[in-house]
Amino acid sequence: MRLAAQPFTDHPGFSVFRYLGDIPLISDAEVEGARRIEERGKRAAKMGKRQAFVVGERVRVTEGAAAGLFGEVVQGGDGKFVLVAFAGINLKIEAWLLGTNAVQDTPIAA
């Protein structure tokens, strides 16, 4: 409440929900359903994205039952599916399930 009342603060803007003149306490269990719906939406958005991989690139399965497995070689793909060699066995995998080991440059927030 004190943060909300300050005219200037480094804290991001927010509001406090009030009900019948009081501030209700909402438990994690009460918002769990909303969190599950949000996660399903994020997953659906990720599933719809196409990814391109370079032939010969080493990839890692990031989602699903095979999460954590590394493919030796990406042999080709169409953006939606990728043909990956796992220990000599070629498997067609949905591209959204794959990631690379490439280090990404991410700006550090000050």
Backbone as numpy.savetxt, mean C-alpha at the origin, in Angstrom:
# Nx Ny Nz CAx CAy CAz Cx Cy Cz
-7.62 19.15 23.14 -8.45 20.34 23.14 -7.58 21.59 23.14
-6.45 21.52 23.88 -5.57 22.69 23.93 -4.96 22.97 22.56
-4.59 21.90 21.83 -4.04 22.10 20.49 -5.06 22.76 19.57
-6.30 22.32 19.64 -7.36 22.88 18.78 -7.61 24.35 19.10
-7.39 24.74 20.35 -7.66 26.11 20.78 -6.53 27.08 20.45
-5.33 26.58 20.15 -4.20 27.46 19.86 -4.37 28.13 18.51
-4.09 29.44 18.42 -4.25 30.13 17.14 -3.18 29.71 16.11
-1.98 29.37 16.56 -0.91 28.95 15.66 -0.26 27.68 16.23
-0.06 26.69 15.35 0.56 25.45 15.80 1.19 24.74 14.59
2.20 23.92 14.85 2.81 23.11 13.79 1.99 21.85 13.52
1.03 21.57 14.38 0.19 20.38 14.24 -0.78 20.56 13.09
-1.02 19.51 12.27 -1.98 19.64 11.18 -3.38 19.98 11.72
-4.16 20.63 10.90 -5.50 21.02 11.32 -6.38 19.82 11.63
-7.26 19.96 12.59 -8.19 18.91 12.95 -9.37 19.53 13.70
-10.39 18.75 13.89 -11.52 19.21 14.70 -11.85 18.12 15.71
-12.53 18.51 16.76 -12.91 17.57 17.81 -14.41 17.33 17.70
-14.81 16.07 17.57 -16.21 15.70 17.48 -16.87 15.84 18.84
-18.01 16.48 18.86 -18.77 16.64 20.11 -20.17 16.08 19.91
-20.70 15.52 20.98 -22.05 14.98 20.94 -22.73 15.28 22.27
-23.85 15.99 22.22 -24.61 16.40 23.41 -23.72 17.12 24.42
-22.86 18.02 23.90 -22.01 18.83 24.76 -20.81 18.12 25.35
-20.58 16.88 24.95 -19.46 16.11 25.49 -18.61 15.58 24.33
-17.43 15.09 24.64 -16.55 14.49 23.64 -16.63 12.98 23.82
-17.27 12.27 22.88 -17.40 10.82 23.03 -16.07 10.11 22.77
-15.83 9.03 23.47 -14.65 8.20 23.24 -15.05 7.08 22.30
-14.29 6.91 21.23 -14.58 5.90 20.23 -13.45 4.88 20.26
-13.80 3.63 20.49 -12.78 2.59 20.60 -12.35 2.10 19.22
-11.19 1.45 19.18 -10.69 0.86 17.93 -11.68 -0.14 17.36
-12.32 -0.91 18.23 -13.26 -1.94 17.78 -14.44 -1.31 17.02
-14.84 -0.10 17.42 -15.98 0.55 16.77 -15.65 1.04 15.36
-14.38 1.28 15.06 -14.02 1.76 13.72 -13.35 0.68 12.88
-13.24 -0.54 13.41 -12.58 -1.62 12.68 -13.26 -1.91 11.34
-14.58 -1.89 11.31 -15.30 -2.13 10.06 -14.96 -1.09 9.01
-14.88 0.17 9.41 -14.53 1.24 8.48 -13.10 1.07 7.98
-12.21 0.62 8.85 -10.82 0.40 8.43 -10.72 -0.72 7.41
-11.52 -1.79 7.60 -11.51 -2.90 6.63 -12.01 -2.43 5.27
-13.05 -1.62 5.25 -13.58 -1.09 3.99 -12.53 -0.22 3.31
-11.83 0.60 4.07 -10.77 1.46 3.52 -9.65 0.62 2.90
-9.23 -0.45 3.60 -8.17 -1.32 3.08 -8.60 -2.01 1.79
-9.86 -2.46 1.72 -10.35 -3.09 0.49 -10.29 -2.11 -0.67
-10.64 -0.85 -0.41 -10.58 0.17 -1.44 -9.17 0.42 -1.92
-8.22 0.46 -0.98 -6.81 0.66 -1.36 -6.31 -0.51 -2.19
-6.70 -1.73 -1.79 -6.26 -2.92 -2.50 -6.84 -2.94 -3.91
-8.12 -2.57 -4.04 -8.76 -2.55 -5.36 -8.08 -1.53 -6.27
-7.71 -0.38 -5.71 -7.02 0.64 -6.51 -5.66 0.13 -6.96
-4.95 -0.56 -6.08 -3.64 -1.10 -6.42 -3.76 -2.18 -7.50
-4.81 -2.99 -7.41 -5.01 -4.07 -8.38 -5.23 -3.53 -9.78
-5.85 -2.35 -9.89 -6.14 -1.79 -11.20 -4.96 -1.13 -11.88
-3.88 -0.90 -11.16 -2.71 -0.21 -11.74 -1.84 -1.19 -12.52
-1.38 -0.72 -13.66 -0.45 -1.51 -14.47 0.98 -1.15 -14.08
1.87 -2.14 -14.15 3.27 -1.91 -13.84 4.12 -2.49 -14.96
5.16 -1.77 -15.29 6.09 -2.25 -16.31 7.38 -2.71 -15.64
7.89 -3.84 -16.08 9.15 -4.36 -15.58 10.07 -4.60 -16.76
11.36 -4.43 -16.55 12.37 -4.61 -17.58 12.74 -6.09 -17.65
12.88 -6.60 -18.86 13.30 -7.98 -19.03 14.63 -8.18 -18.33
14.74 -9.22 -17.50 15.95 -9.49 -16.75 15.95 -8.91 -15.35
14.95 -8.12 -15.02 14.88 -7.48 -13.70 14.49 -8.50 -12.63
15.13 -8.39 -11.47 14.81 -9.26 -10.34 13.62 -8.66 -9.61
12.60 -9.49 -9.33 11.39 -9.00 -8.67 11.09 -9.82 -7.42
10.26 -9.24 -6.57 9.84 -9.88 -5.34 8.32 -9.85 -5.29
7.71 -10.95 -4.87 6.26 -10.99 -4.69 5.95 -10.27 -3.39
5.12 -9.24 -3.45 4.84 -8.41 -2.28 3.50 -8.72 -1.63
2.61 -9.40 -2.34 1.26 -9.66 -1.82 0.89 -11.11 -2.09
-0.12 -11.59 -1.39 -0.66 -12.91 -1.67 0.10 -14.04 -1.00
-0.26 -15.26 -1.38 0.29 -16.46 -0.76 1.79 -16.61 -0.98
2.30 -16.08 -2.08 3.72 -16.22 -2.40 4.54 -15.02 -1.94
3.98 -14.16 -1.10 4.68 -12.95 -0.64 6.05 -13.30 -0.07
7.06 -12.55 -0.50 8.41 -12.75 -0.03 9.29 -13.53 -0.99
8.69 -14.22 -1.96 9.49 -14.97 -2.93 10.14 -14.02 -3.93
11.35 -14.36 -4.36 12.06 -13.58 -5.36 12.07 -14.34 -6.67
11.77 -13.63 -7.76 11.88 -14.21 -9.08 13.26 -13.93 -9.63
13.81 -14.91 -10.29 15.16 -14.75 -10.82 15.19 -13.81 -12.02
14.19 -13.91 -12.89 14.21 -13.11 -14.11 12.78 -12.79 -14.53
12.54 -11.56 -14.92 11.27 -11.20 -15.54 11.45 -11.43 -17.03
10.68 -12.33 -17.60 10.87 -12.67 -19.01 9.95 -11.92 -19.94
9.00 -11.20 -19.42 8.12 -10.40 -20.27 6.82 -10.12 -19.56
6.04 -9.21 -20.10 4.76 -8.87 -19.50 4.02 -7.84 -20.33
2.76 -7.63 -19.98 1.92 -6.67 -20.71 1.44 -5.53 -19.82
2.01 -5.39 -18.64 1.59 -4.36 -17.70 0.62 -4.89 -16.67
-0.22 -5.83 -17.09 -1.18 -6.43 -16.16 -0.64 -7.75 -15.60
-0.02 -8.54 -16.45 0.59 -9.81 -16.05 2.06 -9.81 -16.44
2.86 -10.56 -15.69 4.30 -10.65 -15.94 4.69 -12.12 -15.88
5.56 -12.54 -16.79 6.09 -13.90 -16.77 7.40 -13.89 -16.00
7.41 -14.59 -14.85 8.56 -14.57 -13.94 9.07 -15.99 -13.76
10.40 -16.13 -13.72 11.03 -17.44 -13.48 11.36 -17.56 -12.01
10.78 -18.58 -11.36 11.07 -18.90 -9.97 11.74 -20.27 -9.96
13.03 -20.31 -9.67 13.78 -21.57 -9.61 13.56 -22.41 -10.85
13.60 -21.77 -12.00 13.45 -22.48 -13.27 12.03 -22.74 -13.71
11.05 -22.37 -12.90 9.64 -22.54 -13.26 9.08 -21.17 -13.62
8.55 -21.05 -14.84 7.97 -19.79 -15.28 6.51 -19.70 -14.86
6.17 -18.60 -14.18 4.80 -18.39 -13.73 4.29 -17.04 -14.21
3.04 -17.01 -14.64 2.38 -15.77 -15.03 1.72 -15.19 -13.78
2.16 -14.00 -13.38 1.71 -13.38 -12.13 1.15 -11.99 -12.43
0.11 -11.61 -11.70 -0.43 -10.27 -11.86 0.62 -9.25 -11.41
0.82 -8.22 -12.21 1.90 -7.25 -11.98 1.75 -6.53 -10.65
0.53 -6.29 -10.18 0.35 -5.54 -8.93 0.87 -6.33 -7.72
1.09 -7.63 -7.89 1.61 -8.45 -6.79 3.13 -8.36 -6.67
3.78 -7.71 -7.63 5.24 -7.70 -7.69 5.83 -6.35 -7.32
7.05 -6.40 -6.79 7.83 -5.21 -6.50 9.28 -5.49 -6.86
10.11 -4.47 -6.81 11.53 -4.65 -7.12 12.35 -4.35 -5.88
13.64 -4.59 -5.96 14.56 -4.26 -4.87 15.15 -2.88 -5.05
14.73 -2.18 -6.09 15.30 -0.86 -6.38 15.07 0.09 -5.22
16.09 0.82 -4.82 15.97 1.81 -3.78 15.38 3.06 -4.40
14.32 3.57 -3.78 13.67 4.76 -4.31 14.12 5.97 -3.53
14.31 7.08 -4.25 14.66 8.34 -3.59 13.38 8.96 -3.04
13.29 9.04 -1.74 12.12 9.64 -1.09 12.60 10.84 -0.30
12.01 12.01 -0.58 12.44 13.19 0.19 12.11 13.02 1.66
13.01 13.47 2.51 12.80 13.39 3.94 12.10 14.67 4.39
10.99 14.48 5.10 10.23 15.63 5.59 11.03 16.32 6.69
11.07 17.63 6.62 11.80 18.40 7.64 10.99 18.61 8.87
